[in-house]
């Protein structure tokens, strides 16, 4: 029986204990703070990053792992496996997928690369599904089918505290055009097939949290649920408490999103990722 290893990037937000349990290789992206560079998750804790983020000048930026870094990750994974399946951040949002795909070309059919069309746990749940099937002895086709199944059923909605960070990131075209109209509002968005879609904004945080709870309820029966935040744990925990968690394959997760995602969404964002029941 051939062994398959799963590789992803740090924007997947997979909890370290699950990454270790499923033997998932997580390639860190890079956060740039002025003249200092940090590998995502190393040298600067998420809690410290979000504590400092509101006052950071200049604002932080991010960089994708290089082709060489991905190649080394594949090489290390293949030392103990026959095949690698890599599932990565949406190609529309970063060069991470492109670099991962370029690195895979040197390994032929031993490395398969997938564009998740998602981020944070929208990506993470795809990776975990792949890892479970691989651990159960599934084939490469089985692993890829599991990823595709989650990809078709995943939903992600979020409320930002401000549009400023997303606008400055330059990753979302509508953010710059709509800045003036959203100065006094809380931006609302969803991510669908790699596209960040603007939803009607809300005037208050309280109304935004109520709308998020409404989205989670409207999704109906779920296999997986994660509540996300960028430095607003009380809001994520309130959403988790209000959600119907019966029937979940895993307990609901409350996730402080990676510093790479936080760089682009700013502090005190809150959101939810759900995977509809098959």
N, C-alpha and C positions, 0 to 999 in steps of 0.2 A: 504494500500500500504506500503510495507516494505521500509525502508530507508537504503541506502548504503553510507558508507563513504569511501573515498579514502585516502590511506596512501602511502607515498613514502619516499625516502631519499634525502639528500641535494644535491647529485650529479645531480639531475634532472634539476637544474638551473631554476626552475619555478619562474618567477618574483613574488615578495611578494604580489602585488596587485591581481594577478590572483589566487594565492594560497588562499588568503582571500575570494575572490569572489566565488570560488568553494568549499570552506570549506575543503581544502586539508590539511591533517596533514603531515608535513615535519619533518622527524627524522634526526637530524644533525649528520654527521660523525665527526671525531676528527682530528685536525691538531696538530702535535707535533713539536714545535720549541725549540730545546735544552731541557731544563728542564721544559718548559711551555707547557701546553695543552690548546687548544681552541676548543670549539664546533664550527663547521663550521657555519659561519655567525654571531657569537656572540663574542664580545670582541676584534676582529681584523677585520677591514673592508677589503673588497677585494682590494680596491684601495691601502690601506696601505701595504697589503701583497705583491702585485705586485711591489710596489715601493721598498720594502726591498729584494725581492726574489733574484735578481742577485748577491747580496753580502752576502747572508745568509751562515753562516758556524757554525755548520754542516748544510747540506741541511735538509729541513723539511721532516717529514714522516707523514703518516696518519694511522688511525685506524678506524675500523668499529664500529658502535654502538653495544653494547652488546645485548645478547638475552633478558636480563631483561629490557633494554631500549625499545626494540621493543614491548615486552609484555605490558609494561605500556602504550605505544602509542596505541596499539590495545584496551586495557581496557578502556582508555579514549574515544576513538572513539566509542566504543560499548555502552558507556553510553548514547549516543544520536542517535544510529543507530542500526539496526538489524543485519547488515552484514558489513564487511570490505573487500575491495579489495586492496591489496598492490602490487604496481608495483615498481621494484627496479633495481638498477645498475646491469649490466651484471654479471652473476655468475662467468665468467671466469676472471674477473678483480679484484675481491674483495671478502671478506667473508661477505659482507653486505647481499646479498641474502640468504646465508646459515643461518646467524643469524636470519634474518627475518622469514625464513621458520621454523626454530626450535621453535621460539617463537609462531608461529601460531599453533603448534601442541596442545597447551593447550586449544585452543578455538574451536576445531572441525570444523564443517561446517560454523561457523560464520566468519571465516577469510580465504580468498583465496589469495594466493601469486603467483605472476607472475615474471619470469625472463625476463626482457625487452630485453636482448641481446644488450643493448645500454648504452650510457652515455650522460651526459649533455642534451641538448634539444632533442636528439634522444630518450632519456627516457622521457623527459618532455612532448613532444607532445603525447606520449602514455598515460601519466597520465592525461593530460588535456582532451583527448578524453574520458577516463574513467569517469572523473568528470562530463563532459557535459551530458553523457548518464545517469549517476546516478541522476543528478539534474532533468532531464526530466522524471524521473520515470521508467527508464528501469530496467529490471531484472538483476540478477548477470550474467546470460548467455549473455544478451545484452552488459553489460559492458565488459566482457571478449572478446566478439567478436569485439568490438570497439578497444580494445587494440591490438588484433591480426591483425586487418586490418591495423592499423598504423605501427605495427612492420614489416609487409610484404612490406610496401611501403616506409619506411624511408631510407634515404641515409645520410651518414656523411663522409666528407672529410676534411683534415686539413693539414696545413704546420707548422712545428715547426721551431723555430729559431736555435735550437741545439738539438742533440740527447742525450746529457749528462744526462738530468733529467730523461728521459724515461729509459735510460740504468741503471741508479742507482736505479730506482724504482724496477727493477727486475720483472716487471709485463709482459714484452713482450720479448720473448726469442730471437727474431731476432735482437733486438736493440743492445745487447752486441756484437754479432758476427759481426755486420756491422759498428761498431763505427769507425774503422780506415778508411774505404772507404768513410765515410760521414763527415769527419772532416771539409772539405771545402765546403760542400753542405748543402742545406736545406732539411731535411727529409720531405717526403710527405706520408701520410697514409690515409686509410679509415677504418671505423669500420663496420663490416658486421656480423650479427648473433653472436655477442660476440667476434669476432676475430678481432684483430688489424692487418691490412694487410699493408705491406710496398709497396708503389708505387715508381716508378722511382723518384729519388731526382732531385732537380733543383739547378742550380749554383747561382742564385741570387734571392733575395726576390721579385724583380719586376716580374721575370718570374713565380715565384710561385703564386703571386697574380693573374697574368693573367691566369694561369692554373686553379686556384680555380674558377675564373669567368667563365671559359670554362665549368667546371663541372656543375655549377649551370645552365648555359644555356642549356647544354646537357640533363639535367633532364627533361626539357620541362615544361608542365603545372603542377603547384604545388598547393596543398591545404594549406601547411604551409611552412614557411621559417624562419630560424634563422641564423644570422651571429655571429660567436663566436670569442672571442679573450681572450688572457691572458696578457693584458696590452698593446694592440696595437689598440686602438679605431679608429684611423684614417684609418687603413687598413680595419677593419670591416665595417666602415661607407662607404668607397669607394666601397666595394663589394655590400653593400645594395643599393647604388645609381645606380650601374650598372645593378642590377638584374631586371628582368621582374616580377613585383609584381601584375600584373592584375590577377584577379580570385582567390586570396588568401582568405581563410576563415577568417583569422586574419591578421592584418597588420604585415609586417616583423619585427622581433625582432633583436636587437643588444644586445648581452649578454656577459658581462664580466664573464667568467666561474668561478665557485666556487673555493675556495682555495684548496680544496681536489684534484680537477682535475689539477689545476695549479701546485701543488706539483710534479706531475708526467710528465707534458708536458713542464714545464719551462716557462720563460717569453717570451712575444712577439710572441706567437703562434697565428694563425688565421685559421678559418675554417668556414664551412657551413653545416647546417642540412636542408634537404628538405624532404617533404613528398609528393610523387607523387599523382596526382589526381586519385581517385578511378575509 
